[in-house]
Amino acid sequence: MKEIHPRFAEEVDFVAVNIGYGSGLAEFAESQGYPWPVGQADTKMLDAFGVTVQSTKIAIDDNGVVVYRAGYGRGTIEEWNSVFQDLVD
């Protein structure tokens, strides 16, 4: 995401959501220089989005519809470029 962020930062909101407890993701994001905010999920949110594993990446359009989902270790830069371009168009 760090590679893609500059191209779409003005048009697409990026948010990381910690699914665990504690500040692990926030500390990691800060140490890596991630420029987007980090939030904390609760179980209702995880259930609503069907998140069952860490590093699940989800793209949501302006209508709140999940338009893309990639699990741990999935979702190439090319795929995300396409997803974000579709959201912008």
C-alpha positions in Angstrom: 0.0 0.0 0.0 2.9 2.3 0.7 3.8 2.3 -3.0 0.3 3.0 -4.1 -0.7 5.6 -1.5 0.9 8.6 -3.2 -0.9 8.1 -6.4 -4.4 7.9 -4.9 -4.0 9.7 -1.5 -6.0 12.8 -2.7 -8.9 10.7 -3.9 -9.1 7.5 -1.8 -9.1 7.3 2.0 -6.7 4.8 3.4 -7.3 3.5 6.9 -5.6 0.6 8.8 -7.7 -1.2 11.3 -6.2 -3.2 14.2 -8.1 -6.4 14.8 -6.2 -7.3 17.9 -5.8 -5.6 21.2 -3.1 -3.2 22.1 -1.1 -0.8 20.0 0.8 -3.3 17.9 -0.5 -2.1 14.5 -0.2 1.6 15.4 3.4 1.2 16.6 4.2 -0.8 13.4 2.6 1.7 11.1 4.5 4.5 12.8 7.8 2.7 12.6 7.2 2.1 8.8 6.2 5.7 8.1 2.6 4.9 7.0 0.8 8.2 6.5 -2.7 6.9 7.0 -4.6 6.6 10.3 -4.9 3.4 12.4 -8.2 2.5 14.1 -9.4 -0.3 16.4 -12.0 -2.8 15.3 -14.5 -4.4 17.6 -16.1 -7.8 17.0 -19.2 -6.4 15.4 -17.2 -4.6 12.8 -15.1 -7.7 12.1 -18.3 -9.8 11.7 -19.9 -7.2 9.5 -17.0 -7.3 7.1 -16.3 -11.0 7.4 -12.8 -10.5 8.6 -11.4 -13.7 10.1 -7.6 -13.3 9.6 -5.1 -10.5 10.1 -3.9 -8.5 7.1 -7.3 -8.7 5.4 -7.5 -5.8 3.0 -10.8 -4.4 2.0 -11.8 -1.7 -0.5 -15.2 0.0 0.1 -16.8 2.3 -2.4 -18.8 5.5 -1.7 -22.0 3.5 -1.2 -20.4 1.3 1.5 -20.2 -1.7 -0.8 -17.1 -3.9 -0.5 -15.7 -3.9 -4.0 -12.5 -5.9 -3.3 -11.1 -8.2 -0.6 -7.7 -9.7 -0.3 -6.6 -12.0 2.5 -3.2 -12.3 4.1 -0.4 -12.1 1.6 -2.7 -11.5 -1.3 -3.5 -8.5 -3.5 -0.8 -7.4 -5.8 0.2 -3.8 -6.5 -1.3 -4.2 -9.9 -4.6 -5.4 -8.5 -4.8 -2.5 -6.0 -3.9 0.0 -8.7 -6.9 -1.3 -10.7 -9.2 -1.3 -7.6 -8.3 2.3 -6.7 -8.5 3.5 -10.2 -12.0 2.0 -10.4 -13.0 3.8 -7.2 -11.7 7.1 -8.6 -13.4 6.7 -11.9 
